[in-house]
Amino acid sequence: LFSNIDAIDEIMSPDNESHKRELSNILRVAGEPEKINDNPETAPSKRLKSLYPSYQKTLHGALIFNKIPLSHIRAQCPHFNDWITKLETLTPLGDVS
């Protein structure tokens, strides 16, 4: 989700004050979105909950994710991109040709 802080703030700000500055700082300190998840206490969902008390991972996470083009996430998150690329190359089960 941290690949697009504008999407996070757009979804979360109607019920909360904007925290784009704090989101930008988290991303700047981490260096890239995938490095934000460095321990269970500072996981992205924990950080979002601390900034936006109404944040619900299963609800808001999906809403935010749907606002971000997959191509953007892949460009910002190399490990995620590698994982998706591997999935794309898998042969479907039952296809033994």
mmCIF file as gemmi writes it, N, C-alpha and C atoms, coordinates in Angstrom:
data_model
loop_
_atom_site.group_PDB
_atom_site.id
_atom_site.type_symbol
_atom_site.label_atom_id
_atom_site.label_alt_id
_atom_site.label_comp_id
_atom_site.label_asym_id
_atom_site.label_entity_id
_atom_site.label_seq_id
_atom_site.pdbx_PDB_ins_code
_atom_site.Cartn_x
_atom_site.Cartn_y
_atom_site.Cartn_z
_atom_site.occupancy
_atom_site.B_iso_or_equiv
_atom_site.pdbx_formal_charge
_atom_site.auth_seq_id
_atom_site.auth_asym_id
_atom_site.pdbx_PDB_model_num
ATOM 1 N N . LEU Axp A 1 ? 0.815 -1.198 0 1 0 ? 1 A 1
ATOM 2 C CA . LEU Axp A 1 ? 0 0 0 1 0 ? 1 A 1
ATOM 3 C C . LEU Axp A 1 ? 0.856 1.259 0 1 0 ? 1 A 1
ATOM 4 N N . PHE Axp A 2 ? 2.018 1.18 0.626 1 0 ? 2 A 1
ATOM 5 C CA . PHE Axp A 2 ? 2.886 2.354 0.706 1 0 ? 2 A 1
ATOM 6 C C . PHE Axp A 2 ? 3.531 2.707 -0.627 1 0 ? 2 A 1
ATOM 7 N N . SER Axp A 3 ? 3.227 1.953 -1.676 1 0 ? 3 A 1
ATOM 8 C CA . SER Axp A 3 ? 3.723 2.324 -2.995 1 0 ? 3 A 1
ATOM 9 C C . SER Axp A 3 ? 2.987 3.555 -3.515 1 0 ? 3 A 1
ATOM 10 N N . ASN Axp A 4 ? 1.86 3.901 -2.874 1 0 ? 4 A 1
ATOM 11 C CA . ASN Axp A 4 ? 1.099 5.079 -3.29 1 0 ? 4 A 1
ATOM 12 C C . ASN Axp A 4 ? 0.433 5.715 -2.074 1 0 ? 4 A 1
ATOM 13 N N . ILE Axp A 5 ? 1.141 6.642 -1.45 1 0 ? 5 A 1
ATOM 14 C CA . ILE Axp A 5 ? 0.6 7.257 -0.233 1 0 ? 5 A 1
ATOM 15 C C . ILE Axp A 5 ? -0.6 8.159 -0.533 1 0 ? 5 A 1
ATOM 16 N N . ASP Axp A 6 ? -0.7 8.638 -1.761 1 0 ? 6 A 1
ATOM 17 C CA . ASP Axp A 6 ? -1.883 9.431 -2.119 1 0 ? 6 A 1
ATOM 18 C C . ASP Axp A 6 ? -3.144 8.572 -2.037 1 0 ? 6 A 1
ATOM 19 N N . ALA Axp A 7 ? -3.05 7.327 -2.476 1 0 ? 7 A 1
ATOM 20 C CA . ALA Axp A 7 ? -4.202 6.416 -2.411 1 0 ? 7 A 1
ATOM 21 C C . ALA Axp A 7 ? -4.572 6.135 -0.955 1 0 ? 7 A 1
ATOM 22 N N . ILE Axp A 8 ? -3.573 5.935 -0.117 1 0 ? 8 A 1
ATOM 23 C CA . ILE Axp A 8 ? -3.84 5.707 1.313 1 0 ? 8 A 1
ATOM 24 C C . ILE Axp A 8 ? -4.591 6.894 1.885 1 0 ? 8 A 1
ATOM 25 N N . ASP Axp A 9 ? -4.056 8.069 1.663 1 0 ? 9 A 1
ATOM 26 C CA . ASP Axp A 9 ? -4.652 9.268 2.253 1 0 ? 9 A 1
ATOM 27 C C . ASP Axp A 9 ? -6.036 9.553 1.669 1 0 ? 9 A 1
ATOM 28 N N . GLU Axp A 10 ? -6.221 9.287 0.388 1 0 ? 10 A 1
ATOM 29 C CA . GLU Axp A 10 ? -7.521 9.519 -0.243 1 0 ? 10 A 1
ATOM 30 C C . GLU Axp A 10 ? -8.606 8.648 0.392 1 0 ? 10 A 1
ATOM 31 N N . ILE Axp A 11 ? -8.283 7.391 0.654 1 0 ? 11 A 1
ATOM 32 C CA . ILE Axp A 11 ? -9.254 6.482 1.257 1 0 ? 11 A 1
ATOM 33 C C . ILE Axp A 11 ? -9.464 6.808 2.73 1 0 ? 11 A 1
ATOM 34 N N . MET Axp A 12 ? -8.408 7.13 3.438 1 0 ? 12 A 1
ATOM 35 C CA . MET Axp A 12 ? -8.495 7.294 4.89 1 0 ? 12 A 1
ATOM 36 C C . MET Axp A 12 ? -8.863 8.702 5.346 1 0 ? 12 A 1
ATOM 37 N N . SER Axp A 13 ? -8.6 9.727 4.561 1 0 ? 13 A 1
ATOM 38 C CA . SER Axp A 13 ? -8.826 11.098 5.011 1 0 ? 13 A 1
ATOM 39 C C . SER Axp A 13 ? -10.276 11.518 5.206 1 0 ? 13 A 1
ATOM 40 N N . PRO Axp A 14 ? -11.245 10.98 4.466 1 0 ? 14 A 1
ATOM 41 C CA . PRO Axp A 14 ? -12.618 11.441 4.722 1 0 ? 14 A 1
ATOM 42 C C . PRO Axp A 14 ? -13.063 11.291 6.176 1 0 ? 14 A 1
ATOM 43 N N . ASP Axp A 15 ? -12.574 10.242 6.853 1 0 ? 15 A 1
ATOM 44 C CA . ASP Axp A 15 ? -12.948 10.022 8.252 1 0 ? 15 A 1
ATOM 45 C C . ASP Axp A 15 ? -11.882 10.487 9.232 1 0 ? 15 A 1
ATOM 46 N N . ASN Axp A 16 ? -10.755 10.897 8.726 1 0 ? 16 A 1
ATOM 47 C CA . ASN Axp A 16 ? -9.611 11.258 9.57 1 0 ? 16 A 1
ATOM 48 C C . ASN Axp A 16 ? -8.901 12.46 8.972 1 0 ? 16 A 1
ATOM 49 N N . GLU Axp A 17 ? -8.033 13.04 9.763 1 0 ? 17 A 1
ATOM 50 C CA . GLU Axp A 17 ? -7.203 14.126 9.245 1 0 ? 17 A 1
ATOM 51 C C . GLU Axp A 17 ? -6.147 13.534 8.316 1 0 ? 17 A 1
ATOM 52 N N . SER Axp A 18 ? -5.706 14.32 7.349 1 0 ? 18 A 1
ATOM 53 C CA . SER Axp A 18 ? -4.691 13.866 6.402 1 0 ? 18 A 1
ATOM 54 C C . SER Axp A 18 ? -3.358 13.648 7.12 1 0 ? 18 A 1
ATOM 55 N N . HIS Axp A 19 ? -2.668 12.594 6.726 1 0 ? 19 A 1
ATOM 56 C CA . HIS Axp A 19 ? -1.354 12.296 7.289 1 0 ? 19 A 1
ATOM 57 C C . HIS Axp A 19 ? -0.333 12.032 6.191 1 0 ? 19 A 1
ATOM 58 N N . LYS Axp A 20 ? -0.489 12.733 5.064 1 0 ? 20 A 1
ATOM 59 C CA . LYS Axp A 20 ? 0.437 12.53 3.95 1 0 ? 20 A 1
ATOM 60 C C . LYS Axp A 20 ? 1.882 12.833 4.346 1 0 ? 20 A 1
ATOM 61 N N . ARG Axp A 21 ? 2.081 13.831 5.157 1 0 ? 21 A 1
ATOM 62 C CA . ARG Axp A 21 ? 3.444 14.178 5.577 1 0 ? 21 A 1
ATOM 63 C C . ARG Axp A 21 ? 4.069 13.017 6.36 1 0 ? 21 A 1
ATOM 64 N N . GLU Axp A 22 ? 3.3 12.441 7.292 1 0 ? 22 A 1
ATOM 65 C CA . GLU Axp A 22 ? 3.807 11.323 8.08 1 0 ? 22 A 1
ATOM 66 C C . GLU Axp A 22 ? 4.044 10.087 7.2 1 0 ? 22 A 1
ATOM 67 N N . LEU Axp A 23 ? 3.124 9.841 6.261 1 0 ? 23 A 1
ATOM 68 C CA . LEU Axp A 23 ? 3.292 8.715 5.339 1 0 ? 23 A 1
ATOM 69 C C . LEU Axp A 23 ? 4.553 8.892 4.504 1 0 ? 23 A 1
ATOM 70 N N . SER Axp A 24 ? 4.772 10.105 4.013 1 0 ? 24 A 1
ATOM 71 C CA . SER Axp A 24 ? 5.977 10.397 3.229 1 0 ? 24 A 1
ATOM 72 C C . SER Axp A 24 ? 7.231 10.177 4.048 1 0 ? 24 A 1
ATOM 73 N N . ASN Axp A 25 ? 7.202 10.568 5.313 1 0 ? 25 A 1
ATOM 74 C CA . ASN Axp A 25 ? 8.352 10.395 6.192 1 0 ? 25 A 1
ATOM 75 C C . ASN Axp A 25 ? 8.639 8.913 6.436 1 0 ? 25 A 1
ATOM 76 N N . ILE Axp A 26 ? 7.599 8.117 6.673 1 0 ? 26 A 1
ATOM 77 C CA . ILE Axp A 26 ? 7.778 6.672 6.864 1 0 ? 26 A 1
ATOM 78 C C . ILE Axp A 26 ? 8.456 6.083 5.633 1 0 ? 26 A 1
ATOM 79 N N . LEU Axp A 27 ? 7.969 6.449 4.464 1 0 ? 27 A 1
ATOM 80 C CA . LEU Axp A 27 ? 8.527 5.933 3.212 1 0 ? 27 A 1
ATOM 81 C C . LEU Axp A 27 ? 9.963 6.419 3.002 1 0 ? 27 A 1
ATOM 82 N N . ARG Axp A 28 ? 10.215 7.672 3.297 1 0 ? 28 A 1
ATOM 83 C CA . ARG Axp A 28 ? 11.563 8.231 3.144 1 0 ? 28 A 1
ATOM 84 C C . ARG Axp A 28 ? 12.562 7.511 4.051 1 0 ? 28 A 1
ATOM 85 N N . VAL Axp A 29 ? 12.194 7.305 5.302 1 0 ? 29 A 1
ATOM 86 C CA . VAL Axp A 29 ? 13.09 6.641 6.255 1 0 ? 29 A 1
ATOM 87 C C . VAL Axp A 29 ? 13.35 5.186 5.844 1 0 ? 29 A 1
ATOM 88 N N . ALA Axp A 30 ? 12.32 4.496 5.394 1 0 ? 30 A 1
ATOM 89 C CA . ALA Axp A 30 ? 12.466 3.095 4.989 1 0 ? 30 A 1
ATOM 90 C C . ALA Axp A 30 ? 13.261 2.967 3.697 1 0 ? 30 A 1
ATOM 91 N N . GLY Axp A 31 ? 13.101 3.931 2.801 1 0 ? 31 A 1
ATOM 92 C CA . GLY Axp A 31 ? 13.813 3.898 1.533 1 0 ? 31 A 1
ATOM 93 C C . GLY Axp A 31 ? 12.985 3.355 0.382 1 0 ? 31 A 1
ATOM 94 N N . GLU Axp A 32 ? 12.087 2.431 0.667 1 0 ? 32 A 1
ATOM 95 C CA . GLU Axp A 32 ? 11.183 1.879 -0.338 1 0 ? 32 A 1
ATOM 96 C C . GLU Axp A 32 ? 10.043 1.156 0.39 1 0 ? 32 A 1
ATOM 97 N N . PRO Axp A 33 ? 8.909 0.984 -0.274 1 0 ? 33 A 1
ATOM 98 C CA . PRO Axp A 33 ? 7.738 0.402 0.394 1 0 ? 33 A 1
ATOM 99 C C . PRO Axp A 33 ? 7.993 -0.97 1.029 1 0 ? 33 A 1
ATOM 100 N N . GLU Axp A 34 ? 8.75 -1.817 0.364 1 0 ? 34 A 1
ATOM 101 C CA . GLU Axp A 34 ? 8.955 -3.167 0.888 1 0 ? 34 A 1
ATOM 102 C C . GLU Axp A 34 ? 9.82 -3.202 2.142 1 0 ? 34 A 1
ATOM 103 N N . LYS Axp A 35 ? 10.535 -2.161 2.435 1 0 ? 35 A 1
ATOM 104 C CA . LYS Axp A 35 ? 11.378 -2.129 3.633 1 0 ? 35 A 1
ATOM 105 C C . LYS Axp A 35 ? 10.642 -1.594 4.858 1 0 ? 35 A 1
ATOM 106 N N . ILE Axp A 36 ? 9.401 -1.214 4.691 1 0 ? 36 A 1
ATOM 107 C CA . ILE Axp A 36 ? 8.618 -0.707 5.822 1 0 ? 36 A 1
ATOM 108 C C . ILE Axp A 36 ? 8.268 -1.832 6.781 1 0 ? 36 A 1
ATOM 109 N N . ASN Axp A 37 ? 8.097 -3.019 6.277 1 0 ? 37 A 1
ATOM 110 C CA . ASN Axp A 37 ? 7.679 -4.154 7.083 1 0 ? 37 A 1
ATOM 111 C C . ASN Axp A 37 ? 8.891 -4.797 7.754 1 0 ? 37 A 1
ATOM 112 N N . ASP Axp A 38 ? 9.496 -4.077 8.726 1 0 ? 38 A 1
ATOM 113 C CA . ASP Axp A 38 ? 10.732 -4.569 9.329 1 0 ? 38 A 1
ATOM 114 C C . ASP Axp A 38 ? 10.548 -5.319 10.642 1 0 ? 38 A 1
ATOM 115 N N . ASN Axp A 39 ? 9.378 -5.234 11.256 1 0 ? 39 A 1
ATOM 116 C CA . ASN Axp A 39 ? 9.078 -6.063 12.424 1 0 ? 39 A 1
ATOM 117 C C . ASN Axp A 39 ? 7.583 -5.984 12.732 1 0 ? 39 A 1
ATOM 118 N N . PRO Axp A 40 ? 7.069 -6.922 13.521 1 0 ? 40 A 1
ATOM 119 C CA . PRO Axp A 40 ? 5.618 -6.979 13.761 1 0 ? 40 A 1
ATOM 120 C C . PRO Axp A 40 ? 5.026 -5.7 14.364 1 0 ? 40 A 1
ATOM 121 N N . GLU Axp A 41 ? 5.802 -4.976 15.135 1 0 ? 41 A 1
ATOM 122 C CA . GLU Axp A 41 ? 5.287 -3.765 15.774 1 0 ? 41 A 1
ATOM 123 C C . GLU Axp A 41 ? 5.224 -2.571 14.827 1 0 ? 41 A 1
ATOM 124 N N . THR Axp A 42 ? 6.002 -2.626 13.748 1 0 ? 42 A 1
ATOM 125 C CA . THR Axp A 42 ? 6.02 -1.506 12.8 1 0 ? 42 A 1
ATOM 126 C C . THR Axp A 42 ? 5.543 -1.924 11.413 1 0 ? 42 A 1
ATOM 127 N N . ALA Axp A 43 ? 4.799 -3.003 11.357 1 0 ? 43 A 1
ATOM 128 C CA . ALA Axp A 43 ? 4.243 -3.456 10.076 1 0 ? 43 A 1
ATOM 129 C C . ALA Axp A 43 ? 3.405 -2.332 9.47 1 0 ? 43 A 1
ATOM 130 N N . PRO Axp A 44 ? 3.256 -2.317 8.158 1 0 ? 44 A 1
ATOM 131 C CA . PRO Axp A 44 ? 2.475 -1.25 7.52 1 0 ? 44 A 1
ATOM 132 C C . PRO Axp A 44 ? 1.079 -1.068 8.126 1 0 ? 44 A 1
ATOM 133 N N . SER Axp A 45 ? 0.391 -2.158 8.404 1 0 ? 45 A 1
ATOM 134 C CA . SER Axp A 45 ? -0.966 -2.027 8.974 1 0 ? 45 A 1
ATOM 135 C C . SER Axp A 45 ? -0.929 -1.378 10.355 1 0 ? 45 A 1
ATOM 136 N N . LYS Axp A 46 ? 0.082 -1.671 11.143 1 0 ? 46 A 1
ATOM 137 C CA . LYS Axp A 46 ? 0.214 -1.049 12.475 1 0 ? 46 A 1
ATOM 138 C C . LYS Axp A 46 ? 0.485 0.452 12.34 1 0 ? 46 A 1
ATOM 139 N N . ARG Axp A 47 ? 1.313 0.803 11.383 1 0 ? 47 A 1
ATOM 140 C CA . ARG Axp A 47 ? 1.626 2.214 11.152 1 0 ? 47 A 1
ATOM 141 C C . ARG Axp A 47 ? 0.381 2.97 10.685 1 0 ? 47 A 1
ATOM 142 N N . LEU Axp A 48 ? -0.383 2.345 9.783 1 0 ? 48 A 1
ATOM 143 C CA . LEU Axp A 48 ? -1.602 2.994 9.29 1 0 ? 48 A 1
ATOM 144 C C . LEU Axp A 48 ? -2.619 3.145 10.403 1 0 ? 48 A 1
ATOM 145 N N . LYS Axp A 49 ? -2.75 2.143 11.244 1 0 ? 49 A 1
ATOM 146 C CA . LYS Axp A 49 ? -3.695 2.197 12.366 1 0 ? 49 A 1
ATOM 147 C C . LYS Axp A 49 ? -3.303 3.305 13.352 1 0 ? 49 A 1
ATOM 148 N N . SER Axp A 50 ? -2.004 3.512 13.539 1 0 ? 50 A 1
ATOM 149 C CA . SER Axp A 50 ? -1.582 4.566 14.468 1 0 ? 50 A 1
ATOM 150 C C . SER Axp A 50 ? -1.87 5.961 13.908 1 0 ? 50 A 1
ATOM 151 N N . LEU Axp A 51 ? -1.808 6.103 12.581 1 0 ? 51 A 1
ATOM 152 C CA . LEU Axp A 51 ? -2.099 7.395 11.959 1 0 ? 51 A 1
ATOM 153 C C . LEU Axp A 51 ? -3.594 7.612 11.752 1 0 ? 51 A 1
ATOM 154 N N . TYR Axp A 52 ? -4.273 6.556 11.364 1 0 ? 52 A 1
ATOM 155 C CA . TYR Axp A 52 ? -5.703 6.612 11.074 1 0 ? 52 A 1
ATOM 156 C C . TYR Axp A 52 ? -6.406 5.599 11.981 1 0 ? 52 A 1
ATOM 157 N N . PRO Axp A 53 ? -6.869 6.011 13.157 1 0 ? 53 A 1
ATOM 158 C CA . PRO Axp A 53 ? -7.452 5.069 14.119 1 0 ? 53 A 1
ATOM 159 C C . PRO Axp A 53 ? -8.6 4.216 13.571 1 0 ? 53 A 1
ATOM 160 N N . SER Axp A 54 ? -9.305 4.69 12.563 1 0 ? 54 A 1
ATOM 161 C CA . SER Axp A 54 ? -10.415 3.903 12.02 1 0 ? 54 A 1
ATOM 162 C C . SER Axp A 54 ? -9.955 2.874 10.983 1 0 ? 54 A 1
ATOM 163 N N . TYR Axp A 55 ? -8.647 2.816 10.695 1 0 ? 55 A 1
ATOM 164 C CA . TYR Axp A 55 ? -8.127 1.895 9.678 1 0 ? 55 A 1
ATOM 165 C C . TYR Axp A 55 ? -8.439 0.451 10.054 1 0 ? 55 A 1
ATOM 166 N N . GLN Axp A 56 ? -9.039 -0.254 9.105 1 0 ? 56 A 1
ATOM 167 C CA . GLN Axp A 56 ? -9.298 -1.687 9.228 1 0 ? 56 A 1
ATOM 168 C C . GLN Axp A 56 ? -8.606 -2.367 8.052 1 0 ? 56 A 1
ATOM 169 N N . LYS Axp A 57 ? -7.654 -3.214 8.349 1 0 ? 57 A 1
ATOM 170 C CA . LYS Axp A 57 ? -6.807 -3.818 7.32 1 0 ? 57 A 1
ATOM 171 C C . LYS Axp A 57 ? -7.618 -4.497 6.213 1 0 ? 57 A 1
ATOM 172 N N . THR Axp A 58 ? -8.595 -5.305 6.586 1 0 ? 58 A 1
ATOM 173 C CA . THR Axp A 58 ? -9.323 -6.062 5.563 1 0 ? 58 A 1
ATOM 174 C C . THR Axp A 58 ? -10.259 -5.181 4.74 1 0 ? 58 A 1
ATOM 175 N N . LEU Axp A 59 ? -10.755 -4.11 5.31 1 0 ? 59 A 1
ATOM 176 C CA . LEU Axp A 59 ? -11.637 -3.194 4.576 1 0 ? 59 A 1
ATOM 177 C C . LEU Axp A 59 ? -10.829 -2.144 3.817 1 0 ? 59 A 1
ATOM 178 N N . HIS Axp A 60 ? -10.109 -1.334 4.551 1 0 ? 60 A 1
ATOM 179 C CA . HIS Axp A 60 ? -9.397 -0.218 3.94 1 0 ? 60 A 1
ATOM 180 C C . HIS Axp A 60 ? -8.211 -0.672 3.09 1 0 ? 60 A 1
ATOM 181 N N . GLY Axp A 61 ? -7.552 -1.753 3.514 1 0 ? 61 A 1
ATOM 182 C CA . GLY Axp A 61 ? -6.446 -2.276 2.724 1 0 ? 61 A 1
ATOM 183 C C . GLY Axp A 61 ? -6.89 -2.634 1.317 1 0 ? 61 A 1
ATOM 184 N N . ALA Axp A 62 ? -8.036 -3.296 1.22 1 0 ? 62 A 1
ATOM 185 C CA . ALA Axp A 62 ? -8.571 -3.667 -0.103 1 0 ? 62 A 1
ATOM 186 C C . ALA Axp A 62 ? -8.98 -2.433 -0.901 1 0 ? 62 A 1
ATOM 187 N N . LEU Axp A 63 ? -9.597 -1.461 -0.251 1 0 ? 63 A 1
ATOM 188 C CA . LEU Axp A 63 ? -10.012 -0.237 -0.946 1 0 ? 63 A 1
ATOM 189 C C . LEU Axp A 63 ? -8.806 0.526 -1.484 1 0 ? 63 A 1
ATOM 190 N N . ILE Axp A 64 ? -7.769 0.604 -0.667 1 0 ? 64 A 1
ATOM 191 C CA . ILE Axp A 64 ? -6.546 1.299 -1.092 1 0 ? 64 A 1
ATOM 192 C C . ILE Axp A 64 ? -5.883 0.531 -2.237 1 0 ? 64 A 1
ATOM 193 N N . PHE Axp A 65 ? -5.748 -0.772 -2.076 1 0 ? 65 A 1
ATOM 194 C CA . PHE Axp A 65 ? -5.122 -1.603 -3.103 1 0 ? 65 A 1
ATOM 195 C C . PHE Axp A 65 ? -5.83 -1.442 -4.445 1 0 ? 65 A 1
ATOM 196 N N . ASN Axp A 66 ? -7.15 -1.375 -4.425 1 0 ? 66 A 1
ATOM 197 C CA . ASN Axp A 66 ? -7.912 -1.229 -5.667 1 0 ? 66 A 1
ATOM 198 C C . ASN Axp A 66 ? -7.705 0.117 -6.344 1 0 ? 66 A 1
ATOM 199 N N . LYS Axp A 67 ? -7.188 1.098 -5.643 1 0 ? 67 A 1
ATOM 200 C CA . LYS Axp A 67 ? -6.909 2.422 -6.219 1 0 ? 67 A 1
ATOM 201 C C . LYS Axp A 67 ? -5.53 2.494 -6.889 1 0 ? 67 A 1
ATOM 202 N N . ILE Axp A 68 ? -4.699 1.49 -6.642 1 0 ? 68 A 1
ATOM 203 C CA . ILE Axp A 68 ? -3.319 1.534 -7.135 1 0 ? 68 A 1
ATOM 204 C C . ILE Axp A 68 ? -3.169 0.558 -8.302 1 0 ? 68 A 1
ATOM 205 N N . PRO Axp A 69 ? -2.781 1.043 -9.473 1 0 ? 69 A 1
ATOM 206 C CA . PRO Axp A 69 ? -2.567 0.123 -10.589 1 0 ? 69 A 1
ATOM 207 C C . PRO Axp A 69 ? -1.482 -0.906 -10.246 1 0 ? 69 A 1
ATOM 208 N N . LEU Axp A 70 ? -1.712 -2.143 -10.636 1 0 ? 70 A 1
ATOM 209 C CA . LEU Axp A 70 ? -0.752 -3.204 -10.362 1 0 ? 70 A 1
ATOM 210 C C . LEU Axp A 70 ? 0.62 -2.869 -10.95 1 0 ? 70 A 1
ATOM 211 N N . SER Axp A 71 ? 0.632 -2.234 -12.106 1 0 ? 71 A 1
ATOM 212 C CA . SER Axp A 71 ? 1.909 -1.855 -12.726 1 0 ? 71 A 1
ATOM 213 C C . SER Axp A 71 ? 2.693 -0.89 -11.829 1 0 ? 71 A 1
ATOM 214 N N . HIS Axp A 72 ? 1.994 -0.029 -11.114 1 0 ? 72 A 1
ATOM 215 C CA . HIS Axp A 72 ? 2.653 0.915 -10.202 1 0 ? 72 A 1
ATOM 216 C C . HIS Axp A 72 ? 3.257 0.164 -9.007 1 0 ? 72 A 1
ATOM 217 N N . ILE Axp A 73 ? 2.481 -0.759 -8.444 1 0 ? 73 A 1
ATOM 218 C CA . ILE Axp A 73 ? 2.986 -1.54 -7.307 1 0 ? 73 A 1
ATOM 219 C C . ILE Axp A 73 ? 4.207 -2.34 -7.736 1 0 ? 73 A 1
ATOM 220 N N . ARG Axp A 74 ? 4.119 -2.968 -8.903 1 0 ? 74 A 1
ATOM 221 C CA . ARG Axp A 74 ? 5.247 -3.76 -9.391 1 0 ? 74 A 1
ATOM 222 C C . ARG Axp A 74 ? 6.488 -2.889 -9.602 1 0 ? 74 A 1
ATOM 223 N N . ALA Axp A 75 ? 6.314 -1.686 -10.087 1 0 ? 75 A 1
ATOM 224 C CA . ALA Axp A 75 ? 7.447 -0.785 -10.323 1 0 ? 75 A 1
ATOM 225 C C . ALA Axp A 75 ? 8.086 -0.322 -9.014 1 0 ? 75 A 1
ATOM 226 N N . GLN Axp A 76 ? 7.287 -0.155 -7.974 1 0 ? 76 A 1
ATOM 227 C CA . GLN Axp A 76 ? 7.782 0.339 -6.694 1 0 ? 76 A 1
ATOM 228 C C . GLN Axp A 76 ? 8.288 -0.77 -5.769 1 0 ? 76 A 1
ATOM 229 N N . CYS Axp A 77 ? 7.879 -2.011 -6.035 1 0 ? 77 A 1
ATOM 230 C CA . CYS Axp A 77 ? 8.158 -3.124 -5.121 1 0 ? 77 A 1
ATOM 231 C C . CYS Axp A 77 ? 8.812 -4.281 -5.875 1 0 ? 77 A 1
ATOM 232 N N . PRO Axp A 78 ? 10.139 -4.286 -5.981 1 0 ? 78 A 1
ATOM 233 C CA . PRO Axp A 78 ? 10.819 -5.3 -6.785 1 0 ? 78 A 1
ATOM 234 C C . PRO Axp A 78 ? 10.607 -6.74 -6.314 1 0 ? 78 A 1
ATOM 235 N N . HIS Axp A 79 ? 10.543 -6.975 -5.013 1 0 ? 79 A 1
ATOM 236 C CA . HIS Axp A 79 ? 10.318 -8.34 -4.526 1 0 ? 79 A 1
ATOM 237 C C . HIS Axp A 79 ? 8.92 -8.824 -4.904 1 0 ? 79 A 1
ATOM 238 N N . PHE Axp A 80 ? 7.952 -7.965 -4.75 1 0 ? 80 A 1
ATOM 239 C CA . PHE Axp A 80 ? 6.582 -8.291 -5.156 1 0 ? 80 A 1
ATOM 240 C C . PHE Axp A 80 ? 6.552 -8.564 -6.66 1 0 ? 80 A 1
ATOM 241 N N . ASN Axp A 81 ? 7.214 -7.73 -7.43 1 0 ? 81 A 1
ATOM 242 C CA . ASN Axp A 81 ? 7.257 -7.916 -8.876 1 0 ? 81 A 1
ATOM 243 C C . ASN Axp A 81 ? 7.878 -9.266 -9.24 1 0 ? 81 A 1
ATOM 244 N N . ASP Axp A 82 ? 8.982 -9.628 -8.578 1 0 ? 82 A 1
ATOM 245 C CA . ASP Axp A 82 ? 9.618 -10.921 -8.847 1 0 ? 82 A 1
ATOM 246 C C . ASP Axp A 82 ? 8.666 -12.071 -8.531 1 0 ? 82 A 1
ATOM 247 N N . TRP Axp A 83 ? 7.946 -11.974 -7.429 1 0 ? 83 A 1
ATOM 248 C CA . TRP Axp A 83 ? 7.001 -13.014 -7.028 1 0 ? 83 A 1
ATOM 249 C C . TRP Axp A 83 ? 5.887 -13.158 -8.066 1 0 ? 83 A 1
ATOM 250 N N . ILE Axp A 84 ? 5.315 -12.027 -8.49 1 0 ? 84 A 1
ATOM 251 C CA . ILE Axp A 84 ? 4.25 -12.06 -9.5 1 0 ? 84 A 1
ATOM 252 C C . ILE Axp A 84 ? 4.778 -12.626 -10.823 1 0 ? 84 A 1
ATOM 253 N N . THR Axp A 85 ? 5.99 -12.246 -11.187 1 0 ? 85 A 1
ATOM 254 C CA . THR Axp A 85 ? 6.593 -12.75 -12.427 1 0 ? 85 A 1
ATOM 255 C C . THR Axp A 85 ? 6.733 -14.269 -12.365 1 0 ? 85 A 1
ATOM 256 N N . LYS Axp A 86 ? 7.164 -14.8 -11.219 1 0 ? 86 A 1
ATOM 257 C CA . LYS Axp A 86 ? 7.271 -16.26 -11.069 1 0 ? 86 A 1
ATOM 258 C C . LYS Axp A 86 ? 5.902 -16.914 -11.19 1 0 ? 86 A 1
ATOM 259 N N . LEU Axp A 87 ? 4.897 -16.327 -10.578 1 0 ? 87 A 1
ATOM 260 C CA . LEU Axp A 87 ? 3.54 -16.882 -10.677 1 0 ? 87 A 1
ATOM 261 C C . LEU Axp A 87 ? 3.056 -16.894 -12.121 1 0 ? 87 A 1
ATOM 262 N N . GLU Axp A 88 ? 3.39 -15.85 -12.844 1 0 ? 88 A 1
ATOM 263 C CA . GLU Axp A 88 ? 2.952 -15.753 -14.241 1 0 ? 88 A 1
ATOM 264 C C . GLU Axp A 88 ? 3.587 -16.816 -15.129 1 0 ? 88 A 1
ATOM 265 N N . THR Axp A 89 ? 4.729 -17.329 -14.728 1 0 ? 89 A 1
ATOM 266 C CA . THR Axp A 89 ? 5.419 -18.322 -15.556 1 0 ? 89 A 1
ATOM 267 C C . THR Axp A 89 ? 5.057 -19.759 -15.189 1 0 ? 89 A 1
ATOM 268 N N . LEU Axp A 90 ? 4.284 -19.96 -14.14 1 0 ? 90 A 1
ATOM 269 C CA . LEU Axp A 90 ? 3.903 -21.311 -13.728 1 0 ? 90 A 1
ATOM 270 C C . LEU Axp A 90 ? 2.968 -21.948 -14.759 1 0 ? 90 A 1
ATOM 271 N N . THR Axp A 91 ? 3.127 -23.235 -14.923 1 0 ? 91 A 1
ATOM 272 C CA . THR Axp A 91 ? 2.246 -23.999 -15.802 1 0 ? 91 A 1
ATOM 273 C C . THR Axp A 91 ? 0.99 -24.352 -15 1 0 ? 91 A 1
ATOM 274 N N . PRO Axp A 92 ? -0.183 -24.125 -15.57 1 0 ? 92 A 1
ATOM 275 C CA . PRO Axp A 92 ? -1.414 -24.464 -14.85 1 0 ? 92 A 1
ATOM 276 C C . PRO Axp A 92 ? -1.468 -25.957 -14.522 1 0 ? 92 A 1
ATOM 277 N N . LEU Axp A 93 ? -2.016 -26.29 -13.359 1 0 ? 93 A 1
ATOM 278 C CA . LEU Axp A 93 ? -2.171 -27.693 -12.965 1 0 ? 93 A 1
ATOM 279 C C . LEU Axp A 93 ? -2.978 -28.436 -14.011 1 0 ? 93 A 1
ATOM 280 N N . GLY Axp A 94 ? -2.582 -29.612 -14.342 1 0 ? 94 A 1
ATOM 281 C CA . GLY Axp A 94 ? -3.29 -30.412 -15.334 1 0 ? 94 A 1
ATOM 282 C C . GLY Axp A 94 ? -2.798 -30.184 -16.738 1 0 ? 94 A 1
ATOM 283 N N . ASP Axp A 95 ? -2.03 -29.142 -16.964 1 0 ? 95 A 1
ATOM 284 C CA . ASP Axp A 95 ? -1.497 -28.855 -18.292 1 0 ? 95 A 1
ATOM 285 C C . ASP Axp A 95 ? -0.129 -29.506 -18.393 1 0 ? 95 A 1
ATOM 286 N N . VAL Axp A 96 ? -0.09 -30.713 -18.908 1 0 ? 96 A 1
ATOM 287 C CA . VAL Axp A 96 ? 1.167 -31.461 -18.979 1 0 ? 96 A 1
ATOM 288 C C . VAL Axp A 96 ? 1.742 -31.491 -20.388 1 0 ? 96 A 1
ATOM 289 N N . SER Axp A 97 ? 1.25 -30.652 -21.257 1 0 ? 97 A 1
ATOM 290 C CA . SER Axp A 97 ? 1.703 -30.674 -22.648 1 0 ? 97 A 1
ATOM 291 C C . SER Axp A 97 ? 3.104 -30.18 -22.835 1 0 ? 97 A 1
